[in-house]
Amino acid sequence: MSEHICRKGATAVITGAASGIGAGLARRAAELGMRLVLADIDAERLQALGASLDTEVLAVPTDVTDEAAVDQLAARAWERFGGVDLLFNNAGVMATGFTWEISQRRFEHSFAVNVQGVLNGLRSFVPRLLQQGSRSHIVNTASIGGFLPSPLMSPYSATKFAVVALTESLHGELRMLDAPIGVSLLAPGPVQSGIFDDPFGDAPEQPAVRGFVEQLRGMLRENGLSPDEFAQRVFTGINEGRYWLLPQPELLDEALKARTEGILMRRDPQLPRY
Ligand SMILES: NC(=O)c1ccc[n+]([C@@H]2O[C@H](COP(=O)([O-])OP(=O)(O)OC[C@H]3O[C@@H](n4cnc5c(N)ncnc54)[C@H](O)[C@@H]3O)[C@@H](O)[C@H]2O)c1
């Protein structure tokens, strides 16, 4: 069996690293002795995380919606460490509300971060990884919501479905080229993080939306994995060479089966149960 991607001395790049899942991945990677390139729009929290890790860290404040900034991130990673072994396109945002009440600006922001952010990562890193020629791996973060759409968060559902689709395209393309770049689609269920800190934006206050968000916040609090436990499962999956990183299958499998059967049986969509 070839050497693990997640090994001591290898270099990992993580976007959205300053909080939640990204910070958990960074801590786990540091424990494994990996060198880290950490990116986030929140420069202060990013620096604080970087300083707390016992490994070599390059912290690069980066807005993943900015193509030039992400290209700069890649350039700095290669300049500092001479190569990249693992890329997490992890940054993401939540937006809730009734679909017709969510402003165009807010929809665009969800697409810019959750979809264009991932694409910017691929545009800047894949050509460099191909040129580098050694074994490497890319993990794109979608969500269980990328398989199971939900009311009151259509920007999130739509963008995460897009990440599921584009990651399968990417995987097929790299296999067509016989490239040494592995790909994984990561679909978290609830993980304790800041994802629901600001889900309303400029959408009007609606009791139904507030109640929905409170329910989801409660689910994260009570049933959410800690980012560190989650990160352990993710790194195990990467080292096993898995495309589908579904660390909480109990929240996906039955529901996805029911949804798929529902489509094949032409049944109307069922409201998800929270
Ligand atoms: N926590 C969950 O339950 C859960 C479930 C499914 C999927 N996810 C996905 O996991 C990923 C990480 O989310 P999280 O739960 O850790 O949330 P989080 O809010 O704790 O962390 C997201 C990080 O992304 C950063 N970010 C936001 N916009 C950015 C931008 N334009 N450029 C760079 N960084 C930016 C934030 O500053 C933050 O540090 C997201 O893609 C999210 O959709 C999370």
The ligand as an SDF file (V2000), in Angstrom:
LIG
                    3D

 44 48  0  0  0  0  0  0  0  0999 V2000
  -21.3270   22.3530   10.9280 N   0  0  0  0  0  0  0  0  0  0  0  0
  -22.1810   21.6160   10.2790 C   0  0  0  0  0  0  0  0  0  0  0  0
  -23.0940   21.0430   10.8800 O   0  0  0  0  0  0  0  0  0  0  0  0
  -22.0480   21.4300    8.7900 C   0  0  0  0  0  0  0  0  0  0  0  0
  -22.9000   20.4970    8.1730 C   0  0  0  0  0  0  0  0  0  0  0  0
  -22.7810   20.3070    6.8030 C   0  0  0  0  0  0  0  0  0  0  0  0
  -21.8150   20.9960    6.0780 C   0  0  0  0  0  0  0  0  0  0  0  0
  -21.0010   21.9120    6.7040 N   0  0  0  0  0  0  0  0  0  0  0  0
  -20.0180   22.6180    5.8800 C   0  0  0  0  0  0  0  0  0  0  0  0
  -18.7540   22.5700    6.5120 O   0  0  0  0  0  0  0  0  0  0  0  0
  -17.9730   23.6910    6.0890 C   0  0  0  0  0  0  0  0  0  0  0  0
  -17.3830   24.3680    7.3150 C   0  0  0  0  0  0  0  0  0  0  0  0
  -18.4430   24.9690    8.0510 O   0  0  0  0  0  0  0  0  0  0  0  0
  -18.5020   25.0450    9.6410 P   0  0  0  0  0  0  0  0  0  0  0  0
  -19.6800   24.2870   10.0610 O   0  0  0  0  0  0  0  0  0  0  0  0
  -17.1970   24.7480   10.2080 O   0  0  0  0  0  0  0  0  0  0  0  0
  -18.8970   26.5950    9.8050 O   0  0  0  0  0  0  0  0  0  0  0  0
  -18.1340   27.8120   10.4880 P   0  0  0  0  0  0  0  0  0  0  0  0
  -19.0040   28.9940   10.2290 O   0  0  0  0  0  0  0  0  0  0  0  0
  -17.7710   27.4720   11.8860 O   0  0  0  0  0  0  0  0  0  0  0  0
  -16.7840   27.9240    9.6370 O   0  0  0  0  0  0  0  0  0  0  0  0
  -16.7790   28.4110    8.3140 C   0  0  0  0  0  0  0  0  0  0  0  0
  -15.5320   29.2500    8.1120 C   0  0  0  0  0  0  0  0  0  0  0  0
  -15.5420   29.7400    6.7570 O   0  0  0  0  0  0  0  0  0  0  0  0
  -15.0980   31.0770    6.7870 C   0  0  0  0  0  0  0  0  0  0  0  0
  -15.5650   31.8090    5.6090 N   0  0  0  0  0  0  0  0  0  0  0  0
  -16.8130   32.2690    5.3460 C   0  0  0  0  0  0  0  0  0  0  0  0
  -16.8120   32.9510    4.1870 N   0  0  0  0  0  0  0  0  0  0  0  0
  -15.5530   32.8990    3.7140 C   0  0  0  0  0  0  0  0  0  0  0  0
  -14.9150   33.4130    2.5600 C   0  0  0  0  0  0  0  0  0  0  0  0
  -15.5870   34.1590    1.6580 N   0  0  0  0  0  0  0  0  0  0  0  0
  -13.6010   33.1780    2.3740 N   0  0  0  0  0  0  0  0  0  0  0  0
  -12.8960   32.4540    3.2920 C   0  0  0  0  0  0  0  0  0  0  0  0
  -13.4340   31.9630    4.4030 N   0  0  0  0  0  0  0  0  0  0  0  0
  -14.7400   32.1770    4.6030 C   0  0  0  0  0  0  0  0  0  0  0  0
  -15.6650   31.6520    8.0770 C   0  0  0  0  0  0  0  0  0  0  0  0
  -14.9650   32.8360    8.4810 O   0  0  0  0  0  0  0  0  0  0  0  0
  -15.4830   30.4840    9.0340 C   0  0  0  0  0  0  0  0  0  0  0  0
  -14.2500   30.5630    9.7030 O   0  0  0  0  0  0  0  0  0  0  0  0
  -18.9190   24.5740    5.2820 C   0  0  0  0  0  0  0  0  0  0  0  0
  -18.7170   24.3400    3.9000 O   0  0  0  0  0  0  0  0  0  0  0  0
  -20.2800   24.0950    5.7130 C   0  0  0  0  0  0  0  0  0  0  0  0
  -21.2710   24.3390    4.7450 O   0  0  0  0  0  0  0  0  0  0  0  0
  -21.1140   22.1370    8.0480 C   0  0  0  0  0  0  0  0  0  0  0  0
  1  2  1  0
  2  3  2  0
  2  4  1  0
  4  5  1  0
  4 44  2  0
  5  6  2  0
  6  7  1  0
  7  8  2  0
  8  9  1  0
  8 44  1  0
  9 10  1  0
  9 42  1  0
 10 11  1  0
 11 12  1  0
 11 40  1  0
 12 13  1  0
 13 14  1  0
 14 15  2  0
 14 16  1  0
 14 17  1  0
 17 18  1  0
 18 19  2  0
 18 20  1  0
 18 21  1  0
 21 22  1  0
 22 23  1  0
 23 24  1  0
 23 38  1  0
 24 25  1  0
 25 26  1  0
 25 36  1  0
 26 27  1  0
 26 35  1  0
 27 28  2  0
 28 29  1  0
 29 30  1  0
 29 35  2  0
 30 31  1  0
 30 32  2  0
 32 33  1  0
 33 34  2  0
 34 35  1  0
 36 37  1  0
 36 38  1  0
 38 39  1  0
 40 41  1  0
 40 42  1  0
 42 43  1  0
M  CHG  2   8   1  16  -1
M  END
$$$$
